[in-house]
Amino acid sequence: MFTDHKSLQHILDQKELNMRRRHWLELLSDYDYEIRYHPGKRNVVADALSRKEQIKPLQVHALVMTIGLDLPRQILEAQTEAMKPEYLKSEDIGGMLIENSKDLEKPRKEKLETTCGRNITLE
């Protein structure tokens, strides 16, 4: 075991130890090891492992969305509003819906449902 704590290499030679040091020596007594002093300035590997990285922490911003009990009603109102003729003529999706409609002035009353991706299906 290499350390940059010079006095630690003599810990086994000490006669009197406090409880904390005794505990560590008892824990290490199960292993076959040798403590060697290695000056900290030359120990670049340990230095790199023990230093804290100097990077900016990631910031996470939470998105909170409250869904009320009237959400289905709001969706239906928005769908009905979107099906008005003035919106159907101006929107890109309107062209696709108008092609399937027989009467341009009478918008469909079916519900629009968005699925995975950008598809919109009529129920």
C-alpha positions in Angstrom: 0.0 0.0 0.0 1.4 3.4 -1.0 0.7 6.5 1.0 1.8 10.1 1.1 1.3 10.2 4.9 4.9 9.5 6.0 4.1 8.7 9.7 1.5 6.1 8.6 4.3 3.7 7.6 5.3 3.5 11.3 1.9 2.8 12.6 2.7 -0.9 13.1 5.6 0.0 15.3 3.6 2.1 17.7 2.9 0.7 21.2 -0.1 2.9 22.1 -2.9 3.5 19.7 -6.2 5.2 20.1 -9.5 3.3 19.4 -9.8 4.5 15.9 -6.3 3.4 14.8 -6.8 0.0 16.6 -10.0 -0.5 14.7 -8.2 0.1 11.4 -5.3 -2.1 12.3 -7.6 -4.9 13.3 -9.5 -4.5 10.0 -6.2 -4.6 8.0 -4.7 -7.5 10.0 -6.6 -10.0 7.8 -4.6 -8.9 4.8 -0.9 -9.3 3.8 0.3 -5.8 3.0 3.2 -3.4 3.4 2.9 0.3 3.8 5.3 2.4 1.7 5.7 6.1 1.7 5.5 7.8 -1.7 5.7 11.6 -1.7 2.4 13.3 -2.8 4.1 15.5 -5.4 5.4 12.4 -7.3 2.2 10.4 -6.8 0.3 11.7 -9.8 -1.9 8.6 -10.2 -3.4 8.9 -6.7 -3.6 12.6 -7.2 -5.8 12.2 -10.3 -8.0 9.7 -8.6 -8.6 11.6 -5.4 -9.2 15.1 -6.9 -12.7 16.2 -7.5 -13.6 16.9 -11.1 -14.1 20.6 -11.8 -17.1 20.4 -14.1 -20.3 22.2 -14.0 -23.2 20.2 -12.5 -26.1 19.3 -14.7 -29.1 21.3 -14.2 -32.5 19.8 -14.5 -35.6 22.0 -15.0 -38.8 20.4 -14.0 -41.9 20.7 -16.2 -45.0 20.8 -14.2 -48.3 20.3 -15.9 -51.6 20.5 -14.2 -54.4 18.5 -15.8 -57.9 19.6 -14.7 -61.0 17.5 -14.7 -62.3 19.5 -17.6 -59.4 18.5 -19.9 -61.5 16.2 -22.2 -64.1 19.0 -22.7 -61.3 21.5 -23.5 -59.8 19.1 -26.0 -63.2 18.6 -27.7 -63.8 22.4 -27.9 -60.3 22.9 -29.4 -61.0 20.1 -32.0 -64.4 21.6 -32.8 -62.9 25.0 -33.2 -60.1 23.6 -35.5 -62.7 22.0 -37.8 -64.3 25.4 -38.7 -64.2 26.1 -42.4 -62.0 29.2 -42.1 -59.3 27.1 -40.3 -59.7 24.2 -42.7 -58.9 26.3 -45.7 -55.8 28.0 -44.1 -54.1 25.0 -42.4 -52.1 22.4 -44.1 -54.1 19.6 -42.5 -57.2 21.2 -43.7 -56.4 20.2 -47.3 -56.3 16.5 -46.3 -59.6 16.7 -44.4 -61.4 18.7 -47.2 -60.5 16.1 -49.8 -62.5 13.6 -47.8 -65.4 15.9 -47.1 -68.3 16.2 -49.4 -69.5 19.5 -48.1 -66.8 22.1 -47.5 -69.1 24.4 -45.4 -70.2 21.6 -43.1 -67.1 20.6 -41.0 -67.0 17.1 -39.6 -68.1 16.5 -36.1 -65.9 13.4 -35.5 -63.2 13.6 -32.8 -59.7 14.1 -33.9 -57.2 11.9 -32.1 -53.4 12.3 -32.2 -51.4 9.2 -32.2 -47.7 8.5 -32.0 -45.8 10.7 -34.4 -47.6 13.4 -36.3 -50.6 11.4 -37.5 -54.1 12.5 -36.9 -56.9 10.0 -37.2 -60.7 10.5 -37.3 -62.8 8.3 -35.2 
